[in-house]
Structure formats: C-alpha cells, structure tokens
Amino acid sequence: MDRATLTRTVRERWDDSVLPSLSELVAIPAVSSGFDPDWQAAGHLTAAVEHVQKWLGGRAIPGAKTEVVQLPGRTPVLLVDVPATEGAERAGTVLLYGHLDKQPPVGGWSEGLGPWTPVIRGGRLYGRGSADDGYAGYAATTAIEAVRAAGGRHARCVILLETGEESGSPDLPAYLDHLRDRLGEVSLVVCLDSGGNDYRSLWLTTSLRGLVQVDVTVRVLESGYHSGLASGIVPSSFRVLRRLLDRLEDSATGEIRLPELTVDIPEDRLAEVRDAVAAAPGALDGTFPTLPGTRLVTDDEVELTLNATWRPTLSVTGADGLPAPSEAGNVLRPFTTLCLSFRLPPTVDSARALHAVRAALTTDVPYGAHVELGRIEAADGWNAPALAPWLRGALDEASERVFGAPWRALGLGGSIPFMGLLQRAYPAAQFLVTGALGPGSNAHVPDESLDLGYATKVTEAVAVVLDAHARA
C-alpha cells in the first residue's frame, strides 16, 4: 500500500465525513433495551441504525451492500457486506464488530456538556456513545476505504453493528445462528469496543472477564415488626445476609473464597500486565473519582491490574428492603435484598461458578431463614488465542508507522459476550480486539468523550492489519 495515501485518506474521511455524522449519532438517545423497556415504541435504536445506514449509503465502496436485519422481538442489527479485492477472495471473511446502543445518560455532566449534545473540545468529541461505541462502524468502513484508496488488499469484510451490547448482547447468539451461512468462514475478528492505558500506543485486549449476577433475598418475617419487641428474638435479615456474604468474600481483603471462581494466572498474561504497567506507569492514578484520603486496595499497580483482569471480584450493585433513612422507623424489616455482581477470571466456567454461588447462598442458611434468588445471569469470559506470525508482524508495522511506539497488550475487566461467542463459533480465527477508549473516555459515566486523534490512528492501524491479513 501507498502509506502516504493511506494516512491522508483516513484523516480526510474522519475530518470531512465521519465526525459530522458521528456527532449527529451522539444526539440520538439510543439507550440500550435493558435500560429502556419501551425501546421499540421509542424508536431510538432504530433511528441510530437508520442514521448510520444512511451514511454508509454514501460511501463509494464497489459492491458493498448494507442491510438491517431484525428478528421478531429482538433489537436490530446493521450489516455491511464488502466483497474482497482482487487476489484476496480466498482469505476468508473479516468480521468487524461494533454496537450502536448506549448506556443511560446519568446526571453530573460538566457545564456545557450533556449526553445527547455533541461538543468538540480539546480534540475530543463529547457525548454518550461517542467512544462507546458509536465510532466503531465509521472506523471500520473508513479503514476499508483507505485500504482500497492506497492500493492495498482486503478479504471479504462484514461489518456487524448490534444494538444490544450494553444490555449483555442477549440477542446476539440468535443473530449469529441466523447469519452463520451468510458470514461464511470467519478468519479474522476485529472488535473496536475496547482501548488501553494511554494514547501513545496501540493497545490489544487479550482477555475479558466473565460474570455471574444474582439478586439474593433473605426473608425472616411475613411483615415488619416493632424492633423494640422483635430484635434479639427474630434474627435480622441483614445479619443473615451478611453471614452469607462472608461465605463468598473475605470482607477484610475482598478476596473471593469460592475456589470455583479462581484460576492460576497464565504466565504470558502475567508478563503482559507487568509490561503494560511498566509502559504506562501511573495509568490508574486519577482514573477513579475517589474522595480525598481514600486509598486503593493496594499501592502495587501490577496487583491492581491483576485484580481487575484475572481475579474474581464481588460488587454489591443494588439493594431493596431498606427504606431511606428519613423514612426508616423502629422496625425489624421482613427482608433484605442485595444485587450481587461477580466478575470472573477469563477462563472460569461461569455455569460452574454460578452453581458454587447458589450453593453457598442456599445451603444451611442461618436460623433457617428463607433465601430467594432472582435475576440470575452467567456469562463466560474470553482469552485470546496466540497471535499468528502475520498478525504480530502487522501490529509491529502499524505500531512503528502509525504510533511510533510498540503495541501493548492487556486484559479488560469488563465483558464483551460477542468475543466468546465468536471464538466458539470460529476457533481458528485470529482476533484483534482494540479501540479508542482510554484515559478520560468516561464510558458509562458523565462526560464520555472520544479522543479524535487517537481514533484516527486506530483506524489506520486496522487498515494495515486488513491488508496484511489478505496477503497472509
């Protein structure tokens, strides 16, 4: 490929075409279905799909076809099917993934900013869905255009943009099954829904944690009773639940006590963590809005990173049965409910982990209190296959030419269910999981923003990989 043409094409497309359309996409309140039960009537997910489809219709890619696929009762998927360039017809299919649904807006945005108000400031595009993950379809398409403009090659490319990722991709398995014959033999998966510790290097995500989520309710009474009369006689539902939690987690350290939820950390992933911390020391400083004087769980950045990528954790994300303090009377409450969210190491069997959690919560319950479990969810994590020589070479080239710095690899504490699904469906495929999320991106929280310069570089790096894949 002509490198100068590649770089110029990517930058021109971002400035002239991508940024205006992406800004308009930010303005669409396409909240994911898990947060908007009336998503069908609201029509925002459909509007997001139609907006991007309209932009795609203006691209001059020979033979490219766009289609909205929507199975009954499920959120829509936008497909872009681009035929291979001459000489790359037998290289299989490249599947490029992103999503168009968004997290809820939440309050607390800075002055002049808002979730549905696109603002360009300091080289960043602010607004919900800018970085997570509205840019992905634009970047994938632009990478394909740039390869062609620079005289490069690419295999058949299918861009798949779903609208349920922020809800855990509940509809994606059905779509993968529905589209299996059309996708063909996928030999490379490119996911642009991730990022890294800085904006100096290209970052690869090499693992994703799995999850187990469950609501646990402990009941001790049919109705509340005067605490002055009942306390000391009837056990507190909160205390029973606290004892059950002690079976799951060491409250002093946060260490998970169930062996079914832990693994030995692979040596290659441990080495990646050490290299990543050495490459971007202090990357965690200031990442989280801790209060003055609040310390992280350890001062060791390697241990913190391992905690967030290869060790299980428990977060209590919600509660019920607890009135607001201003409304709390002298009542021994009949029940307490907590929402438990476990993040699992990438290679843990989530079904086995769920079984262990269920057993710990329901076996030999103190005082014979009644335990109910609800809203149960389990999903496996993902551990990337070893890099093929051609992909490692392409990453080295892209890092040198585009970033001027070595590429880095690191696990991600969150979950992208699509990756595990794809690896099981296409075990021989190579995976490039990367993206433009980085310090200050603020995905899921106020002031979400996309670093435009970095997103442009990631786009160019993907173009380099597409060309290398076609020639492998």
Buried (B, 14 or more C-beta within 10 A) or exposed (E): BEBEBBBBBBBBBBEEBBBEBBBBBBBBBBBBBBBBEEBEEBEBBBBBBBBBBEBBEEBEBEEBEBEBBBEEEBBBBBBBBBBBBEEBEEBBBBBBBBBBBBBBBEEEBEEEBBBBBBBBEEEBBBBBBBBBBBBBBBBBBBBBBBBBBBEBBBBBBBBBBBBBBBBBBBBBEEBBEBBEEEBBEBBBBBBBBBBBBBBBBBBBBBBBBBBBBBBBBBBBBEEBBEBEEBBEEBBBBBBBBBBBBEBBBEEEEBBBBBEBBBBEBBEEBBEBBBBBBEBBEEBBEEEEEEEEEEEBEEEEBBBBBBBBBBBBBBEEEEEEBEEEEEEEEEBBBBBBBBBBBBBBBBBBBBEBBBBBBBEBBBEEBEEEBBBEBEEEEBBBBBBBEEBBEBBBBBBEBBBEBBBEEBBBBBBBBBBBBBBBBBBEBBEEBBBBBBBBBBBBBBBBEBBBBBBBBBBBBBBBBBBBBBBBBBBB
